[in-house]
Amino acid sequence: MREAADTVRRQTLDGVWAARRISGPPAPDGIDGRDIVALVPGQIHTDLRRAGLLTDPDVGFGERDQEWIGHSAWAYRRSFEFEGVASGEQVDLVFEGLDTIAEVLVNGRSIARTEDQHLAYRFDVTALLEPGANELEVRFSSAWAAGFADEHAHGPLPSPYDEPYPHVRKSACNFGWDWGPHYVTAGIWRGVRLETWRARIDQVRPLVTLADDHGSARVDVVTRIADLGAAEYRVTARLASPDGTIIATASASSSGSREFAVPLEVAAPALWWPVGLGEQPLYRLEVELQADGRDVDRLERRIGIRSIAIDETPDEVGTRWAIVVNGRRVRIRGYNWIPDRPFIAEVTPARLAQRLDQAVDGGANLLRIWGGGYFATEDFLDLCDERGLLVWQDFLFACAAYREDDRMRELVRQEAEQAVARLSSHASVAVWCGGNECVQGWHDWGWPEIVGGAGWGSEFYTELLPGVVAALDPTRPYVPNSPWGGSLETHPNSFSGGPSHLWDAWNDLDYADYRRHDPAFVSEMGWCAPPAFSTLRRAVTSGELLPGNPEVEHHFRAIGGAHKLARGLQPHLPVPLASADWIFATQLVQARAMTAGTEWLRSRERGAGVVVWQLNDCWPVLSWAAVDVDGIEKPLWFALQRSFAPRLLTVQPVAPGGTLDPSGDAGLELVAVNDGVAPWTGSALVRRFSHEGVELARATVAFSAAPDGTSRALLNPAVASAGDPAGEFLVADADGLRAIWSYRTDRHSALVAPQWSVGLAVEEGALVVDVAAKTVVRELALFADRLGAALGVEPAELRVDRMLVELLPGESTRFTVTRRDGRPLDPARLAAVQDELPLALRAAAQLSTP
């Protein structure tokens, strides 16, 4: 027996394990009867890929070839050395995450069975370990089979897909979604370690209260401990300012309680603000535990000092629904976030940083973590804390009914308690939400006829989850579901208050339909389009990249997606016959749709936020994403970069309307939206042009928008009313911003074929493409990935700085293409670039003119 130590000892068991298939349907040759190298954290798919036993399932029909994996059982095994345990100590085996139906064995003895991917587990293995070599094994049963068995035992739970995901506590989108593949994973997907201890810190929740005048703050450091019976415990909390100076220290002692609230007072705090409204100073919190006068455990957290609330003040429609930070309304410009890859080991910190930078660079100040995936990781939240990105975290329920029996209720309670405790130290976490489209499912998707009088999850959203939040994290607001109308009885998309989802435009109508709505807040709206040409070409191994190609259709999961994509395209553009034209046309309509929706919603006085579906993709797919799986920004991203800018200049009809070609019968107005911290006062030059580039009318329009304010100016009909709607368009310019109003769609306009001249050079390692317009050039795009082969660079490594540029005759613009890693481009390749430029440099009117 070893000598006891004062402090907690932690021994990682991450790294190299051995994995073996132990049962399942027929598998490819070379799988059964052998061990493969498995890396922990990880999942079996990535282990098989690394071993050369699985081709890339994203490519071609590879997804179909891996379904046997999710129907198989797998064993992970490793040996490890253990020094031994002293009298009075306990050794815990800690799994941060097991995916999903698992049995844990230590030295051949079964010690536990698990059934929840979203839980961390801790098992006392003191009596099972021996000094020296020990064996650890985790056997995973098929999560799909477990869900299927539960469905047969208890009856079906309604959901959009013929998959048993509501019956098992696992990432719902692992079973396939309308943007994602069917990859039913298994494995030790988060870290694993041994902890030897006599007393330890089990949980720290720093609850921040900011004074109304912002002159002081209080941080109640709620600390929960686990112990083996010491006489006295003492918790000491220290807070260091962003410059590292210790500014507050306090302690609490107890001989009975296992939870301490240590108050720290902060004078003149440096406030954490969302991006664009201030800085993101982070304080360092140190928490130390003493048992019987000995230091036994400590941890650190980074916290931000700020307040978060939801303003639900009654208004003329119902109630407002606005996120308020430090007493200021923050008009939300956000994206929904899905798991960035189906296999968690592939979501590296560098990949996360790139995606979150794309969110910030694209104008976003919030990401909503959708309820069909996972809770946010520490890496994700650390990056959001640093960038000032607010985080809306759904609890993990999505588009389905969920049984409310004791077993499910206990799993949900544990999930919520662990997640709230873990995430609550992060300044970026702003909103807790009960789940995604579950209440809407009850109202709209025929669930009552299926479940009858049985529970369907409402108890979780209205009782259990808000109870956990109130008990563990009362500093943050909670909303029962997204969308939410204020009660279970009110339709969740009533628009009277609470977050709404706008899907009628994509599903059934034209994107002009967005202008019929005036919601308090929109937490989902989107429009589909293909990924970058190179991304889709990588996944589709043969044939044209067009509808009708079976591999293209395989990578398009939206329900009725091909029809909806064609229906959305048809009023605006001729049907493209070539792959490049079809991709450009559908991406262009996607960008225009979200521009129309976001700018209309941001221009409304009542609207307090719009969260677009979605920022990211998890595989090569036609989807609603602004950034595809290879990290390439679609035209949508560039459109939203302008529509999400803190200062927005936009032309809008005075009266709401959902027609394809709003003529502005009630007039057009110039709207200046100011989400910044300083007033925005200026004047806009408003001009009406023919498509030939002839100026027909002009006016100067003054505006003044206070911080968090909107300025509206009715445009003089002499300028704003078109004499020939098919042959004219409106342009407004102010402070380097340009807004365009088209009176008719391209398909019903007398457009002129665009002409321009081009200059090419490599300057300071970047490719610069100078374009001078000879005619009107609308929505000029440079697709950098199409230049990859010419530049000798992988397509996804290239990035262009702008897209969808609007030029009048005689105007010019410069596109700058760089490598994402900063390495220089080769000037010797300019001739090859010149040859490829006609495929890469495209303008909208080329799709409608000879």
Secondary structure, 3 states (H helix, E strand, C coil): CCCCCCCCEEEECCEEEEEEEEECCCCCCCCCCCCEEEEECCCHHHHHHHCCCCCCCCCCCHHHHCHHHHCCEEEEEEEEEECCCCCCCEEEEEECCCECEEEEEECCEEEEEEEECCCCEEEECCCCCCCEEEEEEEEEECHHHHHHHHHHHHCCCCCCCCCCHHHCECCHHHEEECCEEECCCCECCCCEEEEEECEEEEEEEEEEEECCCCCEEEEEEEEEEEECCCCCEEEEEEEECCCCCEEEEEEEEECCCCEEEEEEEEECCCECCCCCCCCCCCEEEEEEEEECCEEEEEEEEEECECCEEEECCECCCCECCEEEECCEECCEEEEEECCCCCCHHHCCHHHHHHHHHHHHHCCCCEEEECCCCCCCCHHHHHHHHHHCCEEEEECCCECCCCCCCHHHHHHHHHHHHHHHHHHCCCCCEEEEECCECHHHHHHHCCHHHHHCCCCCCHHHHHHHHHHHHHHHCCCCCEECCECCCCCCCCCCCCCCCCEEEECHHHHHCCHHHHHHCCCCEEEEECCCECCCHHHHHHHCCCCCCCCCCHHHHHCECCCCHHHHHHHHHCCCCCCCCCHHHHHHHHHHHHHHHHHHHHHHHHHCCCCCEEEECCCCCCCCCEECCCECCCCCECHHHHHHHHHCCCEEEEEEECCCCCCCCCCCCCCEEEEEEECCCCCEEEEEEEEEEECCCCEEEEEEEEEEECCCEEEEEECCHHHHCCCCHHHEEEEEEECCEEEEEECCCHHHCCCCCCCEEEEEEEECCEEEEEEEECCCEEEEEECHHHHHHHHCCCHHHEEECCCCEEECCCCEEEEEEEECCCCCCCHHHHHHHHHHHHHHEECHHHHCCC
